[in-house]
Each structure stands twice: as C-alpha cells, then as structure tokens.
Amino acid sequence: MRRILLQDSDERLVEVFRVLGHPARLRIVRLLMQRHTCICSEMVDDLPLAEATVSQHLKVLKEAGIIVGRVEGTAVCYCLAPGALAAVRDAVAVFADGGEPR
C-alpha cells in the first residue's frame, strides 16, 4: 500500500482523530473535562472496563499529548494537557475553513 503524504498539521489531526475515535478514550477525556481536576483510580469506577484496559487507554492518550499524568504516592493522577484540546479545536477550525495551518 502506498503512503498518502500529508502536511505535518494534517498528520497531527489524523493522530488525534485516531486516538479520540475510540469510545473509551473519548469518555475518559469527557470525564477529565467535567471534573476540572486530576483523576486517579476512581476513573475505573466510571467506566465498564477492567483497570488494565483503562490504563492502556490512558497510555495512548498520554502518548498523543492529550493528557498528562503525575505520580501521587503510589498512584498516577491524570489531567488534560494544558492547551491540548484548544489546539485540536483550532486545527479543526482551520481544516474546516479549507485554510492552511499557521
């Protein structure tokens, strides 16, 4: 299969859409948006998934730069990465307008 060449900004959109296209990851982002705070293990209580599965989704979100994690004792607490969703919003707006990213 031949690779489709994209601008860097479009490559980023593809990655973000891939990451947020999974229902569990989108739900995790919503939980973080609603709580406006870092969440540790209680996130597992809000999802019908095993703790290991939630951890894997958190890892994918973190690698994509959408969330950040910090260690608090024996737990890792997760928050939205500062500016991550605003950057996605801006990139989608430019894309929707047919313009080139700045």
ZATOR-537655 format. One record per residue: residue number from 0; x, y negated, z of N, C-alpha, C in turn. Coordinates in steps of 0.02 Angstrom, whole numbers. Layout:
<sites>
<site k="NUM" n_u="X" n_v="Y" n_w="Z" ca_u="X" ca_v="Y" ca_w="Z" c_u="X" c_v="Y" c_w="Z"/>
...
</sites>
This chain:
<sites>
<site k="0" n_u="42" n_v="59" n_w="0" ca_u="0" ca_v="0" ca_w="0" c_u="45" c_v="-62" c_w="0"/>
<site k="1" n_u="28" n_v="-109" n_w="-41" ca_u="67" ca_v="-171" ca_w="-45" c_u="44" c_v="-220" c_w="8"/>
<site k="2" n_u="92" n_v="-256" n_w="34" ca_u="78" ca_v="-304" ca_w="88" c_u="52" c_v="-369" c_w="59"/>
<site k="3" n_u="2" n_v="-397" n_w="91" ca_u="-25" ca_v="-462" ca_w="72" c_u="15" c_v="-516" c_w="108"/>
<site k="4" n_u="43" n_v="-562" n_w="71" ca_u="82" ca_v="-615" ca_w="100" c_u="37" c_v="-671" c_w="124"/>
<site k="5" n_u="48" n_v="-691" n_w="187" ca_u="8" ca_v="-744" ca_w="218" c_u="55" c_v="-797" c_w="246"/>
<site k="6" n_u="27" n_v="-856" n_w="255" ca_u="63" ca_v="-908" ca_w="291" c_u="69" c_v="-887" c_w="364"/>
<site k="7" n_u="118" n_v="-915" n_w="399" ca_u="127" ca_v="-897" ca_w="470" c_u="64" c_v="-909" c_w="511"/>
<site k="8" n_u="30" n_v="-965" n_w="497" ca_u="-30" ca_v="-981" ca_w="534" c_u="-85" c_v="-930" c_w="522"/>
<site k="9" n_u="-89" n_v="-905" n_w="460" ca_u="-139" ca_v="-853" ca_w="445" c_u="-120" c_v="-787" c_w="476"/>
<site k="10" n_u="-55" n_v="-772" n_w="480" ca_u="-32" ca_v="-711" ca_w="514" c_u="-55" c_v="-713" c_w="587"/>
<site k="11" n_u="-50" n_v="-772" n_w="618" ca_u="-71" ca_v="-779" ca_w="688" c_u="-146" c_v="-769" c_w="695"/>
<site k="12" n_u="-185" n_v="-795" n_w="648" ca_u="-257" ca_v="-785" ca_w="650" c_u="-275" c_v="-711" c_w="644"/>
<site k="13" n_u="-241" n_v="-676" n_w="599" ca_u="-253" ca_v="-604" ca_w="591" c_u="-240" c_v="-568" c_w="657"/>
<site k="14" n_u="-185" n_v="-585" n_w="689" ca_u="-167" ca_v="-552" ca_w="753" c_u="-220" c_v="-567" c_w="807"/>
<site k="15" n_u="-240" n_v="-630" n_w="813" ca_u="-289" ca_v="-649" ca_w="864" c_u="-356" c_v="-615" c_w="850"/>
<site k="16" n_u="-377" n_v="-614" n_w="787" ca_u="-441" ca_v="-582" ca_w="770" c_u="-437" c_v="-507" c_w="785"/>
<site k="17" n_u="-380" n_v="-476" n_w="771" ca_u="-372" ca_v="-405" ca_w="785" c_u="-378" c_v="-392" c_w="860"/>
<site k="18" n_u="-345" n_v="-433" n_w="899" ca_u="-346" ca_v="-424" ca_w="972" c_u="-415" c_v="-437" c_w="1000"/>
<site k="19" n_u="-446" n_v="-493" n_w="980" ca_u="-512" ca_v="-511" ca_w="1008" c_u="-569" c_v="-472" c_w="976"/>
<site k="20" n_u="-554" n_v="-435" n_w="923" ca_u="-606" ca_v="-396" ca_w="889" c_u="-627" c_v="-334" c_w="927"/>
<site k="21" n_u="-593" n_v="-317" n_w="981" ca_u="-612" ca_v="-259" ca_w="1021" c_u="-659" c_v="-282" c_w="1076"/>
<site k="22" n_u="-717" n_v="-249" n_w="1084" ca_u="-767" ca_v="-272" ca_w="1134" c_u="-739" c_v="-277" c_w="1205"/>
<site k="23" n_u="-698" n_v="-231" n_w="1226" ca_u="-672" ca_v="-233" ca_w="1294" c_u="-627" c_v="-294" c_w="1304"/>
<site k="24" n_u="-585" n_v="-308" n_w="1255" ca_u="-540" ca_v="-366" ca_w="1261" c_u="-578" c_v="-431" c_w="1259"/>
<site k="25" n_u="-629" n_v="-435" n_w="1218" ca_u="-670" ca_v="-495" ca_w="1216" c_u="-705" c_v="-505" c_w="1283"/>
<site k="26" n_u="-728" n_v="-451" n_w="1313" ca_u="-761" ca_v="-454" ca_w="1378" c_u="-712" c_v="-477" c_w="1432"/>
<site k="27" n_u="-651" n_v="-453" n_w="1429" ca_u="-601" ca_v="-474" ca_w="1478" c_u="-588" c_v="-549" c_w="1472"/>
<site k="28" n_u="-582" n_v="-574" n_w="1412" ca_u="-571" ca_v="-646" ca_w="1402" c_u="-631" c_v="-685" c_w="1429"/>
<site k="29" n_u="-691" n_v="-661" n_w="1416" ca_u="-751" ca_v="-695" ca_w="1443" c_u="-750" c_v="-697" c_w="1519"/>
<site k="30" n_u="-732" n_v="-641" n_w="1550" ca_u="-728" ca_v="-639" ca_w="1623" c_u="-679" c_v="-691" c_w="1649"/>
<site k="31" n_u="-621" n_v="-696" n_w="1617" ca_u="-572" ca_v="-745" ca_w="1638" c_u="-596" c_v="-816" c_w="1627"/>
<site k="32" n_u="-632" n_v="-828" n_w="1573" ca_u="-660" ca_v="-894" ca_w="1559" c_u="-712" c_v="-913" c_w="1612"/>
<site k="33" n_u="-754" n_v="-866" n_w="1630" ca_u="-808" ca_v="-880" ca_w="1677" c_u="-783" c_v="-892" c_w="1748"/>
<site k="34" n_u="-730" n_v="-859" n_w="1767" ca_u="-707" ca_v="-864" ca_w="1836" c_u="-658" c_v="-921" c_w="1847"/>
<site k="35" n_u="-627" n_v="-947" n_w="1795" ca_u="-580" ca_v="-1002" ca_w="1800" c_u="-526" c_v="-989" c_w="1852"/>
<site k="36" n_u="-508" n_v="-926" n_w="1860" ca_u="-457" ca_v="-909" ca_w="1909" c_u="-424" c_v="-844" c_w="1887"/>
<site k="37" n_u="-371" n_v="-827" n_w="1920" ca_u="-337" ca_v="-764" ca_w="1905" c_u="-375" c_v="-706" c_w="1937"/>
<site k="38" n_u="-376" n_v="-651" n_w="1901" ca_u="-413" ca_v="-592" ca_w="1924" c_u="-365" c_v="-533" c_w="1927"/>
<site k="39" n_u="-369" n_v="-495" n_w="1981" ca_u="-328" ca_v="-436" ca_w="1988" c_u="-371" c_v="-374" c_w="1976"/>
<site k="40" n_u="-370" n_v="-329" n_w="2022" ca_u="-402" ca_v="-264" ca_w="2013" c_u="-479" c_v="-266" c_w="2008"/>
<site k="41" n_u="-510" n_v="-320" n_w="2032" ca_u="-583" ca_v="-322" ca_w="2029" c_u="-610" c_v="-324" c_w="1958"/>
<site k="42" n_u="-567" n_v="-338" n_w="1910" ca_u="-588" ca_v="-337" ca_w="1840" c_u="-613" c_v="-268" c_w="1819"/>
<site k="43" n_u="-582" n_v="-217" n_w="1847" ca_u="-602" ca_v="-148" ca_w="1831" c_u="-675" c_v="-136" c_w="1853"/>
<site k="44" n_u="-696" n_v="-168" n_w="1906" ca_u="-764" ca_v="-160" ca_w="1931" c_u="-816" c_v="-188" c_w="1882"/>
<site k="45" n_u="-796" n_v="-236" n_w="1841" ca_u="-842" ca_v="-269" ca_w="1794" c_u="-845" c_v="-235" c_w="1726"/>
<site k="46" n_u="-806" n_v="-184" n_w="1716" ca_u="-804" ca_v="-151" ca_w="1651" c_u="-817" c_v="-76" c_w="1660"/>
<site k="47" n_u="-852" n_v="-46" n_w="1613" ca_u="-866" ca_v="27" ca_w="1618" c_u="-808" c_v="68" c_w="1590"/>
<site k="48" n_u="-747" n_v="51" n_w="1611" ca_u="-687" ca_v="83" ca_w="1585" c_u="-642" c_v="105" c_w="1642"/>
<site k="49" n_u="-601" n_v="154" n_w="1628" ca_u="-552" ca_v="176" ca_w="1677" c_u="-499" c_v="122" c_w="1687"/>
<site k="50" n_u="-469" n_v="122" n_w="1745" ca_u="-418" ca_v="72" ca_w="1761" c_u="-361" c_v="73" c_w="1711"/>
<site k="51" n_u="-340" n_v="133" n_w="1690" ca_u="-285" ca_v="138" ca_w="1641" c_u="-305" c_v="107" c_w="1574"/>
<site k="52" n_u="-367" n_v="114" n_w="1555" ca_u="-391" ca_v="85" ca_w="1492" c_u="-392" c_v="9" c_w="1497"/>
<site k="53" n_u="-416" n_v="-17" n_w="1552" ca_u="-417" ca_v="-90" ca_w="1562" c_u="-345" c_v="-116" c_w="1561"/>
<site k="54" n_u="-300" n_v="-81" n_w="1593" ca_u="-229" ca_v="-102" ca_w="1594" c_u="-201" c_v="-105" c_w="1523"/>
<site k="55" n_u="-218" n_v="-57" n_w="1481" ca_u="-194" ca_v="-57" ca_w="1413" c_u="-221" c_v="-117" c_w="1374"/>
<site k="56" n_u="-285" n_v="-133" n_w="1384" ca_u="-314" ca_v="-192" ca_w="1351" c_u="-282" c_v="-257" c_w="1376"/>
<site k="57" n_u="-267" n_v="-260" n_w="1441" ca_u="-233" ca_v="-319" ca_w="1469" c_u="-164" c_v="-326" c_w="1437"/>
<site k="58" n_u="-130" n_v="-271" n_w="1427" ca_u="-64" ca_v="-272" ca_w="1397" c_u="-67" c_v="-301" c_w="1326"/>
<site k="59" n_u="-116" n_v="-280" n_w="1287" ca_u="-124" ca_v="-305" ca_w="1218" c_u="-139" c_v="-380" c_w="1219"/>
<site k="60" n_u="-183" n_v="-402" n_w="1263" ca_u="-199" ca_v="-473" ca_w="1268" c_u="-138" c_v="-514" c_w="1289"/>
<site k="61" n_u="-99" n_v="-487" n_w="1334" ca_u="-39" ca_v="-522" ca_w="1357" c_u="12" c_v="-527" c_w="1301"/>
<site k="62" n_u="23" n_v="-473" n_w="1265" ca_u="71" ca_v="-473" ca_w="1209" c_u="50" c_v="-522" c_w="1155"/>
<site k="63" n_u="-15" n_v="-533" n_w="1147" ca_u="-40" ca_v="-581" ca_w="1097" c_u="-37" c_v="-653" c_w="1122"/>
<site k="64" n_u="-19" n_v="-663" n_w="1185" ca_u="-13" ca_v="-730" ca_w="1212" c_u="-79" c_v="-761" c_w="1232"/>
<site k="65" n_u="-131" n_v="-720" n_w="1239" ca_u="-197" ca_v="-746" ca_w="1257" c_u="-205" c_v="-750" c_w="1333"/>
<site k="66" n_u="-173" n_v="-704" n_w="1368" ca_u="-174" ca_v="-707" ca_w="1441" c_u="-103" c_v="-704" c_w="1467"/>
<site k="67" n_u="-95" n_v="-722" n_w="1531" ca_u="-32" ca_v="-716" ca_w="1566" c_u="-45" c_v="-679" c_w="1631"/>
<site k="68" n_u="6" n_v="-646" n_w="1656" ca_u="-1" ca_v="-610" ca_w="1719" c_u="53" c_v="-630" c_w="1767"/>
<site k="69" n_u="36" n_v="-629" n_w="1831" ca_u="87" ca_v="-644" ca_w="1882" c_u="78" c_v="-593" c_w="1938"/>
<site k="70" n_u="134" n_v="-573" n_w="1966" ca_u="134" ca_v="-523" ca_w="2019" c_u="117" c_v="-557" c_w="2084"/>
<site k="71" n_u="68" n_v="-527" n_w="2119" ca_u="49" ca_v="-549" ca_w="2186" c_u="49" c_v="-488" c_w="2231"/>
<site k="72" n_u="103" n_v="-479" n_w="2268" ca_u="110" ca_v="-419" ca_w="2309" c_u="119" c_v="-358" c_w="2265"/>
<site k="73" n_u="73" n_v="-311" n_w="2272" ca_u="77" ca_v="-250" ca_w="2231" c_u="32" c_v="-254" c_w="2170"/>
<site k="74" n_u="-3" n_v="-309" n_w="2161" ca_u="-50" ca_v="-316" ca_w="2105" c_u="-24" c_v="-367" c_w="2055"/>
<site k="75" n_u="-50" n_v="-362" n_w="1994" ca_u="-38" ca_v="-412" ca_w="1943" c_u="-104" c_v="-448" c_w="1932"/>
<site k="76" n_u="-103" n_v="-514" n_w="1937" ca_u="-163" ca_v="-554" ca_w="1926" c_u="-158" c_v="-587" c_w="1857"/>
<site k="77" n_u="-214" n_v="-587" n_w="1821" ca_u="-215" ca_v="-613" ca_w="1753" c_u="-259" c_v="-675" c_w="1747"/>
<site k="78" n_u="-235" n_v="-721" n_w="1705" ca_u="-270" ca_v="-783" ca_w="1689" c_u="-264" c_v="-795" c_w="1614"/>
<site k="79" n_u="-307" n_v="-838" n_w="1589" ca_u="-299" ca_v="-859" ca_w="1520" c_u="-234" c_v="-898" c_w="1513"/>
<site k="80" n_u="-199" n_v="-888" n_w="1459" ca_u="-138" ca_v="-926" ca_w="1447" c_u="-157" c_v="-998" c_w="1433"/>
<site k="81" n_u="-123" n_v="-1045" n_w="1464" ca_u="-141" ca_v="-1116" ca_w="1453" c_u="-138" c_v="-1134" c_w="1378"/>
<site k="82" n_u="-193" n_v="-1161" n_w="1354" ca_u="-196" ca_v="-1183" ca_w="1285" c_u="-207" c_v="-1130" c_w="1232"/>
<site k="83" n_u="-208" n_v="-1067" n_w="1252" ca_u="-213" ca_v="-1013" ca_w="1202" c_u="-279" c_v="-1016" c_w="1164"/>
<site k="84" n_u="-334" n_v="-1024" n_w="1199" ca_u="-399" ca_v="-1025" ca_w="1164" c_u="-409" c_v="-1090" c_w="1125"/>
<site k="85" n_u="-381" n_v="-1144" n_w="1150" ca_u="-385" ca_v="-1207" ca_w="1112" c_u="-346" c_v="-1201" c_w="1047"/>
<site k="86" n_u="-290" n_v="-1168" n_w="1048" ca_u="-250" ca_v="-1158" ca_w="987" c_u="-288" c_v="-1115" c_w="938"/>
<site k="87" n_u="-323" n_v="-1064" n_w="962" ca_u="-364" ca_v="-1021" ca_w="918" c_u="-420" c_v="-1062" c_w="888"/>
<site k="88" n_u="-454" n_v="-1101" n_w="930" ca_u="-509" ca_v="-1143" ca_w="906" c_u="-485" c_v="-1191" c_w="852"/>
<site k="89" n_u="-429" n_v="-1223" n_w="863" ca_u="-403" ca_v="-1270" ca_w="814" c_u="-383" c_v="-1236" c_w="749"/>
<site k="90" n_u="-352" n_v="-1177" n_w="754" ca_u="-332" ca_v="-1141" ca_w="694" c_u="-393" c_v="-1118" c_w="654"/>
<site k="91" n_u="-445" n_v="-1096" n_w="689" ca_u="-506" ca_v="-1075" ca_w="654" c_u="-540" c_v="-1136" c_w="622"/>
<site k="92" n_u="-539" n_v="-1193" n_w="655" ca_u="-570" ca_v="-1253" ca_w="627" c_u="-534" c_v="-1274" c_w="562"/>
<site k="93" n_u="-468" n_v="-1273" n_w="563" ca_u="-430" ca_v="-1291" ca_w="503" c_u="-444" c_v="-1241" c_w="448"/>
<site k="94" n_u="-446" n_v="-1177" n_w="466" ca_u="-460" ca_v="-1124" ca_w="417" c_u="-530" c_v="-1134" c_w="387"/>
<site k="95" n_u="-579" n_v="-1147" n_w="430" ca_u="-648" ca_v="-1155" ca_w="407" c_u="-657" c_v="-1216" c_w="362"/>
<site k="96" n_u="-616" n_v="-1267" n_w="374" ca_u="-619" ca_v="-1327" ca_w="332" c_u="-580" c_v="-1319" c_w="267"/>
<site k="97" n_u="-547" n_v="-1261" n_w="259" ca_u="-509" ca_v="-1249" ca_w="198" c_u="-443" c_v="-1286" c_w="195"/>
<site k="98" n_u="-424" n_v="-1315" n_w="250" ca_u="-363" ca_v="-1354" ca_w="252" c_u="-302" c_v="-1312" c_w="270"/>
<site k="99" n_u="-246" n_v="-1343" n_w="266" ca_u="-183" ca_v="-1312" ca_w="285" c_u="-168" c_v="-1330" c_w="358"/>
<site k="100" n_u="-139" n_v="-1284" n_w="396" ca_u="-122" ca_v="-1300" ca_w="465" c_u="-69" c_v="-1354" c_w="468"/>
<site k="101" n_u="-70" n_v="-1390" n_w="523" ca_u="-21" ca_v="-1444" ca_w="532" c_u="41" c_v="-1417" c_w="566"/>
</sites>
